[in-house]
Amino acid sequence: MAVERKTTSYQDQEGVVNISSRARESSADGQLLSNLAHTPFWLDGKFYESREGLWQGLYFPEGSEERARIATLFGKEAKMAGMNKPQGMTHIMYEGRLIEIGSQEHREIMRRAIHASMQNPDNPETRKALLRTEHKILTHVLRKEDGSVEPDSKSLPATIFTQMLMDEREALINTPSSSRVQ
């Protein structure tokens, strides 16, 4: 007799929203809040199609064609572009500054990207998705095909990433509706 293994996804837990681009792991809001979602924004005078495109592009030389190309990507293509990054890197260049990977300064780029993507008037559904999570806990747990949990990012751990989203949500909630980007 075969034993059926029941797996509970994070979107099934009351009061928790898993931020993931994978349909089986997250709600529609969780997918839209993922870095892989197509949420175009401007940051420091440059245009990005997704936060993932920004993040993966950081691992390539500033001003390079590769960084510019990755900025135009979203979804799996943006994530996969990072697979070709140079190995053994300890620093990136951003806006002419040498920044240690995983440092507070490195992570601040993502915090600013989250804010910029939420403030873009072309992304109203992204803002609405974040506001719909209300006061729920946001998680970022990714699973492999076999159901095991993927290792956490060292440069942007899940707890820090989701806290950035919850902080942005709190800022949106506390912004008077008359001055909130619609």
C-alpha positions as CSV (number, residue, x, y, z in Angstrom):
1,M,0.0,0.0,0.0
2,A,1.4,3.4,-1.0
3,V,1.6,6.1,1.6
4,E,0.4,9.4,0.5
5,R,2.7,12.2,1.7
6,K,0.8,15.4,2.6
7,T,2.9,18.5,2.2
8,T,1.7,21.8,3.6
9,S,2.7,24.8,1.6
10,Y,3.3,28.1,3.3
11,Q,0.4,29.8,1.7
12,D,-1.9,27.3,3.4
13,Q,-0.8,28.4,6.9
14,E,-3.1,31.1,8.3
15,G,-1.4,34.4,8.8
16,V,1.6,33.5,6.5
17,V,2.4,34.4,2.9
18,N,5.3,32.8,1.2
19,I,7.0,35.1,-1.3
20,S,7.9,32.9,-4.3
21,S,7.6,32.9,-8.0
22,R,6.6,29.2,-7.9
23,A,2.8,28.7,-8.2
24,R,2.7,25.6,-6.0
25,E,4.6,27.4,-3.2
26,S,2.8,30.7,-3.0
27,S,-0.4,32.6,-3.5
28,A,-0.9,35.0,-6.4
29,D,0.2,37.8,-4.1
30,G,3.3,35.9,-3.1
31,Q,4.2,35.4,-6.7
32,L,3.7,39.1,-7.5
33,L,5.9,40.1,-4.6
34,S,8.7,37.9,-5.7
35,N,11.9,39.5,-7.0
36,L,11.4,37.5,-10.2
37,A,8.0,39.3,-10.9
38,H,7.8,41.7,-13.8
39,T,7.8,44.9,-11.7
40,P,9.7,47.6,-13.7
41,F,11.3,50.5,-11.8
42,W,14.0,53.1,-12.0
43,L,16.9,53.2,-9.5
44,D,19.8,55.6,-9.6
45,G,19.0,56.7,-13.1
46,K,18.8,53.1,-14.5
47,F,15.8,51.1,-15.6
48,Y,15.2,47.5,-14.5
49,E,12.5,45.1,-15.5
50,S,12.6,43.3,-12.1
51,R,14.4,43.3,-8.8
52,E,16.0,40.0,-9.8
53,G,17.4,41.6,-12.9
54,L,19.0,44.3,-10.8
55,W,20.3,41.8,-8.2
56,Q,21.8,39.3,-10.6
57,G,23.3,42.1,-12.8
58,L,25.2,43.4,-9.8
59,Y,27.6,40.5,-10.1
60,F,28.8,41.7,-13.5
61,P,31.1,44.7,-14.2
62,E,29.5,48.1,-13.8
63,G,28.8,49.5,-17.2
64,S,29.1,46.2,-18.9
65,E,26.8,45.0,-21.7
66,E,26.0,41.9,-19.6
67,R,24.8,44.0,-16.6
68,A,22.7,46.1,-19.0
69,R,21.3,43.0,-20.6
70,I,20.4,41.4,-17.3
71,A,18.6,44.6,-16.3
72,T,16.1,43.9,-19.1
73,L,15.2,40.5,-17.7
74,F,12.6,39.2,-15.3
75,G,11.4,35.7,-14.2
76,K,13.5,32.7,-14.7
77,E,15.7,34.4,-17.3
78,A,16.8,36.9,-14.7
79,K,17.5,34.2,-12.1
80,M,19.4,32.1,-14.6
81,A,21.5,35.0,-15.8
82,G,23.1,34.9,-12.4
83,M,24.3,31.4,-13.0
84,N,27.0,32.8,-15.2
85,K,28.4,35.2,-12.7
86,P,32.1,35.0,-11.9
87,Q,32.8,32.6,-9.0
88,G,34.6,33.6,-5.8
89,M,33.5,37.2,-5.9
90,T,33.7,39.1,-2.6
91,H,32.7,42.5,-3.9
92,I,30.6,44.2,-6.5
93,M,30.8,47.7,-8.0
94,Y,27.7,49.9,-7.7
95,E,27.6,53.6,-8.5
96,G,31.4,53.7,-8.5
97,R,31.6,52.2,-5.0
98,L,33.2,48.9,-4.1
99,I,30.7,47.0,-2.0
100,E,31.2,43.8,-0.1
101,I,28.7,41.1,-1.1
102,G,26.2,40.4,1.7
103,S,27.1,43.6,3.6
104,Q,24.5,46.1,4.8
105,E,25.4,48.4,1.9
106,H,24.8,45.6,-0.6
107,R,21.5,44.7,1.0
108,E,20.5,48.4,1.0
109,I,20.5,48.3,-2.8
110,M,17.7,45.7,-2.6
111,R,15.8,47.6,0.0
112,R,15.8,50.7,-2.3
113,A,14.8,48.5,-5.2
114,I,11.8,47.2,-3.3
115,H,10.8,50.7,-2.5
116,A,11.3,51.9,-6.1
117,S,9.3,49.0,-7.5
118,M,6.4,49.7,-5.1
119,Q,6.4,53.4,-5.9
120,N,6.4,53.0,-9.7
121,P,2.9,54.1,-10.8
122,D,3.0,51.4,-13.5
123,N,3.0,48.7,-10.7
124,P,-0.3,49.3,-8.9
125,E,-1.0,45.6,-8.6
126,T,2.3,45.0,-6.8
127,R,1.4,47.6,-4.2
128,K,-2.1,46.2,-3.8
129,A,-0.6,42.7,-3.4
130,L,1.7,43.9,-0.6
131,L,-1.2,45.8,1.1
132,R,-3.4,42.7,0.9
133,T,-0.9,40.7,3.0
134,E,-2.1,43.1,5.7
135,H,-0.2,42.2,8.9
136,K,0.6,38.6,7.9
137,I,4.1,37.2,8.3
138,L,6.0,37.0,5.0
139,T,8.3,34.1,4.4
140,H,10.6,33.1,1.6
141,V,10.9,29.3,1.6
142,L,11.8,27.7,-1.7
143,R,11.6,24.0,-2.3
144,K,13.3,21.8,-4.8
145,E,11.3,19.3,-7.0
146,D,11.8,16.6,-4.4
147,G,10.2,18.8,-1.7
148,S,13.4,19.6,0.2
149,V,14.1,23.2,1.1
150,E,16.6,25.1,-1.0
151,P,19.6,26.6,0.8
152,D,19.1,30.2,2.0
153,S,20.9,33.0,0.2
154,K,24.0,34.2,1.9
155,S,23.9,37.6,0.2
156,L,20.3,38.3,1.0
157,P,18.9,35.8,3.6
158,A,15.2,35.2,3.5
159,T,14.5,36.8,6.9
160,I,16.2,40.0,5.8
161,F,14.4,40.0,2.4
162,T,11.0,39.5,3.9
163,Q,11.6,42.0,6.6
164,M,12.4,44.6,3.9
165,L,9.0,43.8,2.3
166,M,7.2,44.0,5.6
167,D,8.9,47.4,6.4
168,E,7.8,48.6,2.9
169,R,4.2,47.4,3.6
170,E,4.2,49.2,7.0
171,A,5.4,52.4,5.2
172,L,2.6,52.1,2.6
173,I,0.0,51.5,5.3
174,N,1.2,54.6,7.1
175,T,1.2,56.8,4.0
176,P,-1.9,58.9,3.8
177,S,-4.0,57.7,0.9
178,S,-4.0,61.1,-0.6
179,S,-0.2,61.0,-1.1
180,R,0.1,57.3,-1.8
181,V,1.1,56.4,-5.4
182,Q,-2.0,54.8,-7.0
